[in-house]
Amino acid sequence: MTLQSFRQGYERFLEWICIALMAALAAEVTAGVVFRYSGHSLVWYDEVATILLAWVTFYGSALAVLKHAHMGVPEIVRMLPPGPRVVAAVVAQLCTMAFFVLLAWVGYAILEILASDRLVSLPEVSEAYAISVIPIGAVLFVVGQLLVFPEVLREARREHGAAGGHA
């Protein structure tokens, strides 16, 4: 299996997770509205919707890194001369990865703290289950960063004019 085929499989995996989470969120919110309109509000739907939204955000963030869809200012890097451009791209990638490694570590530590806490509207569900998306999403993001790193490096090494590739 090549790195490219692994990346494509990983991307499809994250896409399906995001699709499933979005469908679950849409169905859950729709059900909440229907029940509220009928006069029988679901006590748990707000809390579950919030959790699903957080999960979509973290898993979607991991997917976005593979598509280079995160906010950034790539023109600044592209305008640098070749040597500093490569250094800036590598430093940016390493800083991003370091942040998400730290987030994964802290997120995992928080799971232990919240292990005995329960959701307010669904007391049979652990708060740690809901918050587990933080370390999981951070690890998925780091994997994505590692998968796009060769592409980022290749782009940084490519010759660009002083105008950053503008026509």
ChimeraX commands (.cxc) that place a marker at each C-alpha (Angstrom):
marker #1 position 0.00,0.00,0.00 radius 0.5
marker #1 position 1.42,3.35,-1.00 radius 0.5
marker #1 position 1.23,6.51,1.06 radius 0.5
marker #1 position -1.10,8.03,-1.54 radius 0.5
marker #1 position -3.52,5.08,-1.44 radius 0.5
marker #1 position -3.48,5.13,2.38 radius 0.5
marker #1 position -4.23,8.86,2.30 radius 0.5
marker #1 position -7.15,8.33,-0.09 radius 0.5
marker #1 position -8.55,5.57,2.13 radius 0.5
marker #1 position -8.09,7.71,5.22 radius 0.5
marker #1 position -9.84,10.60,3.48 radius 0.5
marker #1 position -12.79,8.38,2.52 radius 0.5
marker #1 position -12.96,7.04,6.08 radius 0.5
marker #1 position -13.17,10.58,7.50 radius 0.5
marker #1 position -15.69,11.61,4.84 radius 0.5
marker #1 position -18.00,8.74,5.82 radius 0.5
marker #1 position -17.66,9.56,9.52 radius 0.5
marker #1 position -18.53,13.21,8.79 radius 0.5
marker #1 position -21.47,12.19,6.61 radius 0.5
marker #1 position -22.78,9.85,9.31 radius 0.5
marker #1 position -22.38,12.51,12.00 radius 0.5
marker #1 position -24.09,15.17,9.88 radius 0.5
marker #1 position -26.96,12.78,9.11 radius 0.5
marker #1 position -27.30,11.90,12.79 radius 0.5
marker #1 position -27.24,15.57,13.75 radius 0.5
marker #1 position -29.85,16.47,11.13 radius 0.5
marker #1 position -32.11,13.58,12.17 radius 0.5
marker #1 position -31.70,14.35,15.87 radius 0.5
marker #1 position -32.45,18.07,15.48 radius 0.5
marker #1 position -35.41,17.33,13.21 radius 0.5
marker #1 position -36.78,14.87,15.76 radius 0.5
marker #1 position -36.27,17.45,18.50 radius 0.5
marker #1 position -38.22,20.07,16.53 radius 0.5
marker #1 position -41.04,17.64,15.68 radius 0.5
marker #1 position -41.37,16.50,19.30 radius 0.5
marker #1 position -41.25,20.07,20.60 radius 0.5
marker #1 position -43.89,21.16,18.07 radius 0.5
marker #1 position -46.11,18.26,19.13 radius 0.5
marker #1 position -45.84,19.36,22.76 radius 0.5
marker #1 position -43.59,16.49,23.91 radius 0.5
marker #1 position -40.10,17.97,24.02 radius 0.5
marker #1 position -37.16,15.61,24.25 radius 0.5
marker #1 position -35.15,16.53,27.32 radius 0.5
marker #1 position -31.91,15.26,25.84 radius 0.5
marker #1 position -31.94,16.64,22.31 radius 0.5
marker #1 position -30.09,19.94,22.99 radius 0.5
marker #1 position -27.24,18.21,24.81 radius 0.5
marker #1 position -26.89,15.49,22.18 radius 0.5
marker #1 position -26.98,18.04,19.36 radius 0.5
marker #1 position -24.19,19.99,21.03 radius 0.5
marker #1 position -22.07,16.85,21.34 radius 0.5
marker #1 position -22.74,15.84,17.74 radius 0.5
marker #1 position -21.79,19.32,16.57 radius 0.5
marker #1 position -18.48,19.08,18.46 radius 0.5
marker #1 position -17.82,15.68,16.90 radius 0.5
marker #1 position -18.58,16.99,13.39 radius 0.5
marker #1 position -16.20,19.89,14.06 radius 0.5
marker #1 position -13.29,17.72,15.19 radius 0.5
marker #1 position -13.70,14.98,12.59 radius 0.5
marker #1 position -14.34,17.59,9.91 radius 0.5
marker #1 position -11.17,19.39,10.95 radius 0.5
marker #1 position -9.17,16.19,10.45 radius 0.5
marker #1 position -10.75,15.85,7.00 radius 0.5
marker #1 position -10.08,19.51,6.16 radius 0.5
marker #1 position -6.36,19.12,6.74 radius 0.5
marker #1 position -6.24,16.52,3.95 radius 0.5
marker #1 position -7.97,18.95,1.59 radius 0.5
marker #1 position -5.87,21.97,2.63 radius 0.5
marker #1 position -9.13,23.64,3.63 radius 0.5
marker #1 position -8.00,25.29,6.86 radius 0.5
marker #1 position -7.66,29.02,7.14 radius 0.5
marker #1 position -4.19,30.24,6.46 radius 0.5
marker #1 position -2.12,32.79,4.61 radius 0.5
marker #1 position -0.14,30.68,2.12 radius 0.5
marker #1 position 0.77,33.73,0.02 radius 0.5
marker #1 position 3.16,34.91,2.73 radius 0.5
marker #1 position 5.06,31.62,2.53 radius 0.5
marker #1 position 4.92,31.55,-1.28 radius 0.5
marker #1 position 6.45,35.02,-1.49 radius 0.5
marker #1 position 9.56,33.94,0.44 radius 0.5
marker #1 position 12.75,32.91,-1.37 radius 0.5
marker #1 position 13.11,29.10,-1.81 radius 0.5
marker #1 position 15.24,28.36,1.30 radius 0.5
marker #1 position 13.21,30.38,3.81 radius 0.5
marker #1 position 9.98,29.19,2.15 radius 0.5
marker #1 position 10.83,25.56,2.91 radius 0.5
marker #1 position 11.85,26.45,6.47 radius 0.5
marker #1 position 8.63,28.43,7.03 radius 0.5
marker #1 position 6.48,25.60,5.65 radius 0.5
marker #1 position 8.22,23.01,7.84 radius 0.5
marker #1 position 8.02,25.21,10.95 radius 0.5
marker #1 position 4.32,25.88,10.32 radius 0.5
marker #1 position 3.61,22.16,9.93 radius 0.5
marker #1 position 5.61,21.28,13.05 radius 0.5
marker #1 position 3.91,23.98,15.14 radius 0.5
marker #1 position 0.50,22.76,14.03 radius 0.5
marker #1 position 1.39,19.16,14.81 radius 0.5
marker #1 position 2.85,20.14,18.19 radius 0.5
marker #1 position -0.36,21.97,19.09 radius 0.5
marker #1 position -2.50,18.95,18.22 radius 0.5
marker #1 position -0.18,16.52,20.01 radius 0.5
marker #1 position -0.53,18.74,23.09 radius 0.5
marker #1 position -4.31,18.88,22.59 radius 0.5
marker #1 position -4.45,15.07,22.35 radius 0.5
marker #1 position -2.39,14.69,25.52 radius 0.5
marker #1 position -4.41,17.22,27.52 radius 0.5
marker #1 position -7.67,15.87,26.08 radius 0.5
marker #1 position -6.73,12.38,27.20 radius 0.5
marker #1 position -5.87,13.65,30.69 radius 0.5
marker #1 position -9.27,15.34,30.88 radius 0.5
marker #1 position -10.98,12.02,30.11 radius 0.5
marker #1 position -9.69,10.60,33.38 radius 0.5
marker #1 position -10.96,13.64,35.29 radius 0.5
marker #1 position -14.43,13.40,33.69 radius 0.5
marker #1 position -14.70,9.60,33.92 radius 0.5
marker #1 position -17.15,9.76,36.83 radius 0.5
marker #1 position -19.22,12.68,35.47 radius 0.5
marker #1 position -22.44,12.02,33.57 radius 0.5
marker #1 position -24.43,13.98,31.01 radius 0.5
marker #1 position -27.18,16.08,32.57 radius 0.5
marker #1 position -30.02,14.87,30.37 radius 0.5
marker #1 position -28.70,11.32,29.88 radius 0.5
marker #1 position -27.17,10.32,33.22 radius 0.5
marker #1 position -26.34,6.83,31.94 radius 0.5
marker #1 position -23.82,8.35,29.46 radius 0.5
marker #1 position -20.37,9.33,30.71 radius 0.5
marker #1 position -19.15,12.86,30.05 radius 0.5
marker #1 position -15.83,11.28,29.07 radius 0.5
marker #1 position -17.55,9.58,26.14 radius 0.5
marker #1 position -18.77,12.93,24.86 radius 0.5
marker #1 position -15.39,14.62,25.36 radius 0.5
marker #1 position -13.41,11.72,23.85 radius 0.5
marker #1 position -13.62,13.52,20.51 radius 0.5
marker #1 position -10.91,15.93,21.67 radius 0.5
marker #1 position -8.01,13.46,21.90 radius 0.5
marker #1 position -9.36,11.29,19.07 radius 0.5
marker #1 position -9.87,14.27,16.76 radius 0.5
marker #1 position -6.44,15.66,17.63 radius 0.5
marker #1 position -4.76,12.35,16.78 radius 0.5
marker #1 position -6.72,12.14,13.52 radius 0.5
marker #1 position -5.60,15.69,12.71 radius 0.5
marker #1 position -1.93,14.80,13.36 radius 0.5
marker #1 position -2.24,11.76,11.10 radius 0.5
marker #1 position -3.66,14.04,8.41 radius 0.5
marker #1 position -0.80,16.52,8.89 radius 0.5
marker #1 position 1.72,13.71,8.51 radius 0.5
marker #1 position 0.00,12.51,5.34 radius 0.5
marker #1 position 0.02,15.96,3.70 radius 0.5
marker #1 position 3.52,16.88,4.90 radius 0.5
marker #1 position 5.27,15.52,1.76 radius 0.5
marker #1 position 2.87,17.51,-0.42 radius 0.5
marker #1 position 3.42,20.69,1.60 radius 0.5
marker #1 position 7.17,20.23,1.37 radius 0.5
marker #1 position 6.99,19.59,-2.38 radius 0.5
marker #1 position 4.91,22.76,-2.82 radius 0.5
marker #1 position 7.37,24.80,-0.72 radius 0.5
marker #1 position 10.29,23.56,-2.83 radius 0.5
marker #1 position 8.57,24.43,-6.10 radius 0.5
marker #1 position 9.85,27.57,-7.78 radius 0.5
marker #1 position 7.48,30.53,-7.50 radius 0.5
marker #1 position 8.02,34.03,-8.75 radius 0.5
marker #1 position 8.33,36.97,-6.37 radius 0.5
marker #1 position 4.62,37.59,-6.96 radius 0.5
marker #1 position 3.79,34.20,-5.44 radius 0.5
marker #1 position 2.55,32.64,-8.66 radius 0.5
marker #1 position 0.16,35.44,-9.67 radius 0.5
marker #1 position -0.36,36.09,-13.38 radius 0.5
marker link #1:1,2 radius 0.2
marker link #1:2,3 radius 0.2
marker link #1:3,4 radius 0.2
marker link #1:4,5 radius 0.2
marker link #1:5,6 radius 0.2
marker link #1:6,7 radius 0.2
marker link #1:7,8 radius 0.2
marker link #1:8,9 radius 0.2
marker link #1:9,10 radius 0.2
marker link #1:10,11 radius 0.2
marker link #1:11,12 radius 0.2
marker link #1:12,13 radius 0.2
marker link #1:13,14 radius 0.2
marker link #1:14,15 radius 0.2
marker link #1:15,16 radius 0.2
marker link #1:16,17 radius 0.2
marker link #1:17,18 radius 0.2
marker link #1:18,19 radius 0.2
marker link #1:19,20 radius 0.2
marker link #1:20,21 radius 0.2
marker link #1:21,22 radius 0.2
marker link #1:22,23 radius 0.2
marker link #1:23,24 radius 0.2
marker link #1:24,25 radius 0.2
marker link #1:25,26 radius 0.2
marker link #1:26,27 radius 0.2
marker link #1:27,28 radius 0.2
marker link #1:28,29 radius 0.2
marker link #1:29,30 radius 0.2
marker link #1:30,31 radius 0.2
marker link #1:31,32 radius 0.2
marker link #1:32,33 radius 0.2
marker link #1:33,34 radius 0.2
marker link #1:34,35 radius 0.2
marker link #1:35,36 radius 0.2
marker link #1:36,37 radius 0.2
marker link #1:37,38 radius 0.2
marker link #1:38,39 radius 0.2
marker link #1:39,40 radius 0.2
marker link #1:40,41 radius 0.2
marker link #1:41,42 radius 0.2
marker link #1:42,43 radius 0.2
marker link #1:43,44 radius 0.2
marker link #1:44,45 radius 0.2
marker link #1:45,46 radius 0.2
marker link #1:46,47 radius 0.2
marker link #1:47,48 radius 0.2
marker link #1:48,49 radius 0.2
marker link #1:49,50 radius 0.2
marker link #1:50,51 radius 0.2
marker link #1:51,52 radius 0.2
marker link #1:52,53 radius 0.2
marker link #1:53,54 radius 0.2
marker link #1:54,55 radius 0.2
marker link #1:55,56 radius 0.2
marker link #1:56,57 radius 0.2
marker link #1:57,58 radius 0.2
marker link #1:58,59 radius 0.2
marker link #1:59,60 radius 0.2
marker link #1:60,61 radius 0.2
marker link #1:61,62 radius 0.2
marker link #1:62,63 radius 0.2
marker link #1:63,64 radius 0.2
marker link #1:64,65 radius 0.2
marker link #1:65,66 radius 0.2
marker link #1:66,67 radius 0.2
marker link #1:67,68 radius 0.2
marker link #1:68,69 radius 0.2
marker link #1:69,70 radius 0.2
marker link #1:70,71 radius 0.2
marker link #1:71,72 radius 0.2
marker link #1:72,73 radius 0.2
marker link #1:73,74 radius 0.2
marker link #1:74,75 radius 0.2
marker link #1:75,76 radius 0.2
marker link #1:76,77 radius 0.2
marker link #1:77,78 radius 0.2
marker link #1:78,79 radius 0.2
marker link #1:79,80 radius 0.2
marker link #1:80,81 radius 0.2
marker link #1:81,82 radius 0.2
marker link #1:82,83 radius 0.2
marker link #1:83,84 radius 0.2
marker link #1:84,85 radius 0.2
marker link #1:85,86 radius 0.2
marker link #1:86,87 radius 0.2
marker link #1:87,88 radius 0.2
marker link #1:88,89 radius 0.2
marker link #1:89,90 radius 0.2
marker link #1:90,91 radius 0.2
marker link #1:91,92 radius 0.2
marker link #1:92,93 radius 0.2
marker link #1:93,94 radius 0.2
marker link #1:94,95 radius 0.2
marker link #1:95,96 radius 0.2
marker link #1:96,97 radius 0.2
marker link #1:97,98 radius 0.2
marker link #1:98,99 radius 0.2
marker link #1:99,100 radius 0.2
marker link #1:100,101 radius 0.2
marker link #1:101,102 radius 0.2
marker link #1:102,103 radius 0.2
marker link #1:103,104 radius 0.2
marker link #1:104,105 radius 0.2
marker link #1:105,106 radius 0.2
marker link #1:106,107 radius 0.2
marker link #1:107,108 radius 0.2
marker link #1:108,109 radius 0.2
marker link #1:109,110 radius 0.2
marker link #1:110,111 radius 0.2
marker link #1:111,112 radius 0.2
marker link #1:112,113 radius 0.2
marker link #1:113,114 radius 0.2
marker link #1:114,115 radius 0.2
marker link #1:115,116 radius 0.2
marker link #1:116,117 radius 0.2
marker link #1:117,118 radius 0.2
marker link #1:118,119 radius 0.2
marker link #1:119,120 radius 0.2
marker link #1:120,121 radius 0.2
marker link #1:121,122 radius 0.2
marker link #1:122,123 radius 0.2
marker link #1:123,124 radius 0.2
marker link #1:124,125 radius 0.2
marker link #1:125,126 radius 0.2
marker link #1:126,127 radius 0.2
marker link #1:127,128 radius 0.2
marker link #1:128,129 radius 0.2
marker link #1:129,130 radius 0.2
marker link #1:130,131 radius 0.2
marker link #1:131,132 radius 0.2
marker link #1:132,133 radius 0.2
marker link #1:133,134 radius 0.2
marker link #1:134,135 radius 0.2
marker link #1:135,136 radius 0.2
marker link #1:136,137 radius 0.2
marker link #1:137,138 radius 0.2
marker link #1:138,139 radius 0.2
marker link #1:139,140 radius 0.2
marker link #1:140,141 radius 0.2
marker link #1:141,142 radius 0.2
marker link #1:142,143 radius 0.2
marker link #1:143,144 radius 0.2
marker link #1:144,145 radius 0.2
marker link #1:145,146 radius 0.2
marker link #1:146,147 radius 0.2
marker link #1:147,148 radius 0.2
marker link #1:148,149 radius 0.2
marker link #1:149,150 radius 0.2
marker link #1:150,151 radius 0.2
marker link #1:151,152 radius 0.2
marker link #1:152,153 radius 0.2
marker link #1:153,154 radius 0.2
marker link #1:154,155 radius 0.2
marker link #1:155,156 radius 0.2
marker link #1:156,157 radius 0.2
marker link #1:157,158 radius 0.2
marker link #1:158,159 radius 0.2
marker link #1:159,160 radius 0.2
marker link #1:160,161 radius 0.2
marker link #1:161,162 radius 0.2
marker link #1:162,163 radius 0.2
marker link #1:163,164 radius 0.2
marker link #1:164,165 radius 0.2
marker link #1:165,166 radius 0.2
marker link #1:166,167 radius 0.2
view
